[in-house]
Amino acid sequence: MNRLKQRYQTEVVPQLTKELGIKNAFSVPKLEKVVLNMGVVDMPQNPRARMAIIENVVEQFQVITGQHPQITKAKKSIAGFKLREGEPLGVMVTLRGERMWEFVDKLISTALPRVRDFTGISRTAFDGHGNYNLGISEQIVFPEIVFDSIESVRGLQITFVTNTNSNEQSFALLKALGMPFAKEEVKE
């Protein structure tokens, strides 16, 4: 069993039942899934070069998550962006269960501390439905990525989906799991 999942069951659930005033342990907020998404915007016009870039990003996602990602494709043609319907735009992967817990543990303990000039993650990136969105500007913060094997440094989007509709409960859950939120600014 993953150490973060074990910590959630033994420490976080009792802490949140007291903190949030929840009587039933099954009503405590929990992570349902984590979705990673990376868009590829610097695509060349050559189809072979385009597929080589996408394959490189797919390999990076497999190394980071341990799961094969899905290639996202354009739904419409947009002439201004020189984009045709069906062309690859990026990759995404949805993590659940043990892989989700392993990824979140690695993100909190290893990847986020490697971010340059890191002062904590934003407290305001909740969507109003209890989900949290985190943007990372460089995929090289993950220790598995070998810098020489990547074709270009890209950012990625991470979405934490919880089973609650409350931003406050979701914040309490992520904070209890160890997410390094930035300190609140004092307004005068």
N, C-alpha and C positions, 0 to 999 in steps of 0.2 A: 504494500500500500504506500502511496506517495506521502511524504512527510507533511505537505501542506493540506492534503485531504484529511489526514489523521489529526492535524492540529485543528482543522475546521470542526471535526466531529467532537473532539475532546475539550477544546478551549473556547472556540468561537461561538458555537451553538449555546452553551450555558451563559456566556458573556452577553450575547445579543438578546436572550430571553429576559435577562435582568434589565439591560439597558433600554430595550424597546418595549418592555412590559408585555411580552408575549407569553401566554400561558402554555400553549401547545408547542412542543419542540419541532413538530412538523411544519409549523407556520413560520419558522425562522427563515429569513431570506437566504437563498443559495444561488450559486452560479449554475446556470443551465448549459450555457455554451459560450465559446469564445470564437469570434470570426476574425480572420486575418485577411486583408485585402491589399493588393499592390497594383496600382495602375502603371502602365508603361506608356508614357507620352512621347518619348523620343524615338518613334518608330521610323525606320527608313522605308522608302517606297519599294525596295527590292523584297519580294516575298520570302526568299531564302534567308536573307539577313533578318527579316522580321521574325521568322520562326526560330532562328538561332537565339535571338534575344529572349523570346518567350520561353524556350527550352532552358536557357540559363536561369531565368527567374523561377521556373518550375523546380529545378534542381535545388535552388536556394531555399525555397519553401519546404521541400522534402527534408532538407537537412535541419531547418529550424524547427519544424513541427513533427517530423516523423510520419507524415501522412501525405499522400499524393494530392496536390491541389487541383482545382477545377479551373480551366481557362475560360475567362469571361470574354464574350464577343459582342461586337456592336449590334444593336437592334435596328438601327436606322442608318442610312447613308447621310453624311453631312459633308457637302462639297467644300465649305469653308475650312474644314479641318482635314480635307483630303482623306475622308474616312468612308469606307464602303461597308454596307451591311454584311455581317458575318466575319469581319476581320477581328483578330484578337486584340483586346485592349489591356488585358492584365490577367492576374490570377487571384484566386481566393480559396480559402480552406476554412471549414467549420470543424472545430474541435469540441468533443464531448468526452465525458468519462475520464479515464486515467490519463489520456493524452492531454486533455484540457488542464488537469491538475498539474501535470509535469510541466506544461508550457508556462502556466501562471507562476509556478514556483521558480522556474528558470528566469522568467521576466523580472520578477520582484528581486530575487537574490543576486542575479548575475548581470542581466542586460541593462536594466535601468541605471544601476550605478556606473556603468561604462559610458553613459551619455555625457558628451562634453558640456561643461558648465551646468551640470544638473542641480537644480534647486528644489525639485519636487514636481509632481504632475498637477495639472490644473484641477481645482475643485468645482469648476463650472461646466465641465464637459458632459453633464448628464442630459438626457434627451427628454425628460419629463415623464418617462414611462419606466424609470428605474434602470435604464441601460447606460453604460458609460463608454465613451469613445476616446481613444488615445491615439495620437499620431506620433510616430517616431520618424525622424528625418533621415536616418541612415540605417540600413539593414545590417551594417557591419558591427553594431553593438552586440549582436549575438555571437558568442565565442566560437560557434561551430562554423561560421562563415570564414573561409580563407580569402583574404583580400585579393590575392592574385587570381582566384578562380572567377571573380565576378566581372561582368562586362562593364557595369556602371553602378555608382552608388545611387540608391533610390530610397524613398521613404515608404512606410507602410502604415496602414490604418488597422487598429485593433479595437474590436467592439466586445465588451463584456455584457452578456445578456443574463439578467437575473429573473427570478420568478416573482418579483414584486413590482408594483406600479409606482412606488414611492421613491423619489430621489433620496430622501433622508435615510430610508432603510437600506437602500443600495449603497450609499456612502458609508454607513456604519459597517456594512458587510465588508466592503473593500478595505476600509481602514483597519478592521479587525484582522483581515487576512494579511496585512502588512504592506499595503500599497503606500508608497511614499508620497503622500499629498503635500503640496506646498503649504507653507505656513500662511494663515490668514493675514491679510493686510489690515493694519489698524487705521481706521478712518478718523480724522480729527474734526 
